[in-house]
């Protein structure tokens, strides 16, 4: 991950949520509109418009009133890094057989506060646990209180 993307990931939690949502909408529907972002995030359209305008000024999105929102290259790079971070955490916690709703809720709470070194550690642990099923089983037994 580039230093610029890493630094930008230190933006606000709200910005991260918006970028992730915009990317998801564009990938799913081919476009992102303020009304869709507001609905998906459970936020008033006026609040979304204000944030989108700030993100436009910051060079993360391009916004044209009544036309929609597109990610700039910088915005897309950050959004994709956010999605990768989320996926990495979900993959790690899923190894332990935790339910998807709990995983999603907890990731939403912790992902915005995670540094790159911590994420890299989790990614490395995930890889090792996937390559060593016996170790994963021992950890699961400890979690269940039988080890």
C-alpha positions in Angstrom: 0.0 0.0 0.0 1.4 3.4 -0.9 2.3 5.9 1.8 -0.4 8.3 0.3 -3.1 5.6 0.7 -1.9 4.7 4.2 -1.9 8.3 5.2 -5.3 8.9 3.7 -6.7 5.9 5.6 -6.1 7.9 8.7 -9.0 10.1 7.5 -12.2 10.1 9.4 -14.3 7.0 9.9 -17.1 8.7 8.1 -15.0 9.3 5.0 -13.9 5.7 5.0 -17.6 4.6 5.3 -18.5 6.9 2.4 -15.7 5.8 0.2 -16.5 2.1 0.8 -20.1 2.7 0.1 -19.5 4.7 -3.1 -17.2 1.9 -4.4 -19.8 -0.7 -3.6 -22.6 1.2 -5.3 -20.5 1.8 -8.4 -19.5 -1.9 -8.6 -23.1 -3.0 -8.0 -25.1 -0.5 -10.0 -22.6 1.3 -12.1 -23.1 4.6 -10.4 -23.4 6.2 -6.9 -26.0 8.9 -6.1 -26.3 10.9 -2.9 -29.8 9.4 -2.3 -28.4 5.8 -2.5 -25.4 6.7 -0.2 -27.8 8.3 2.3 -30.2 5.3 2.3 -27.4 2.7 2.7 -25.6 4.6 5.4 -28.9 5.7 7.2 -27.9 9.4 7.0 -29.9 12.4 5.8 -29.2 13.4 2.2 -28.2 16.9 3.2 -25.5 15.4 5.5 -24.3 13.2 2.6 -24.2 16.1 0.2 -22.0 18.1 2.7 -19.6 15.3 3.2 -19.4 14.5 -0.6 -18.6 18.2 -1.2 -15.8 18.1 1.3 -14.5 14.9 -0.2 -14.6 16.6 -3.6 -12.6 19.5 -2.3 -10.1 16.9 -0.8 -9.8 15.2 -4.2 -11.3 11.9 -3.2 -14.4 12.1 -5.4 -15.9 14.1 -8.2 -19.4 15.3 -7.5 -21.8 17.0 -9.8 -25.2 18.0 -8.3 -28.0 15.9 -9.7 -25.5 13.7 -11.6 -23.8 11.6 -9.0 -20.5 10.8 -7.4 -17.4 9.1 -8.9 -14.2 8.2 -7.2 -11.0 9.9 -8.2 -8.0 7.6 -8.5 -6.9 8.6 -5.0 -10.5 7.9 -3.7 -10.7 4.6 -5.4 -7.2 3.5 -4.1 -8.3 4.3 -0.6 -11.7 2.6 -1.0 -10.1 -0.5 -2.3 -7.7 -0.6 0.6 -10.6 -0.2 3.0 -12.4 -3.1 1.3 -9.3 -5.3 1.4 -8.9 -4.4 5.1 -12.5 -5.4 5.8 -12.1 -8.6 3.8 -8.9 -9.5 5.6 -10.5 -9.1 9.0 -13.6 -11.1 8.0 -11.5 -13.9 6.6 -9.5 -14.1 9.8 -12.5 -14.2 12.2 -14.4 -16.6 9.9 -11.5 -19.1 10.4 -12.8 -19.6 14.0 -16.4 -20.4 13.0 -17.8 -17.2 14.4 -21.2 -16.1 13.1 -21.2 -13.7 10.2 -23.4 -11.0 11.9 -21.0 -10.9 14.9 -18.1 -10.7 12.6 -19.6 -7.9 10.5 -20.7 -5.9 13.6 -17.3 -6.2 15.3 -15.3 -5.4 12.1 -17.4 -2.3 11.7 -16.3 -1.3 15.2 -12.6 -2.0 14.9 -11.6 -1.6 11.3 -11.3 2.1 11.4 -8.9 2.1 14.3 -6.5 -0.5 12.9 -2.9 0.4 11.9 -1.3 -1.1 8.9 1.2 -3.2 11.0 -1.7 -4.7 13.0 -3.5 -5.5 9.8 -0.4 -7.1 8.3 0.0 -9.2 11.4 -3.6 -10.5 11.1 -3.1 -11.2 7.4 0.1 -13.2 8.2 -1.7 -15.1 11.0 -4.6 -15.9 8.7 -2.2 -17.4 6.2 -0.4 -19.4 8.8 -3.6 -20.8 10.3 -4.9 -21.7 6.8 -1.6 -23.6 6.1 -1.7 -25.3 9.5 -5.2 -26.8 10.1 -4.0 -28.6 13.3 -2.9 -25.3 14.8 -6.2 -23.8 13.9 -8.1 -26.7 15.6 -6.0 -26.3 18.7 -6.9 -22.6 18.9 -10.6 -23.4 18.3 -10.5 -25.9 21.2 -8.9 -23.3 23.5 -11.7 -20.9 22.5 -14.3 -23.5 23.4 -12.6 -24.0 26.8 -11.6 -27.6 26.1 -7.9 -27.0 25.5 
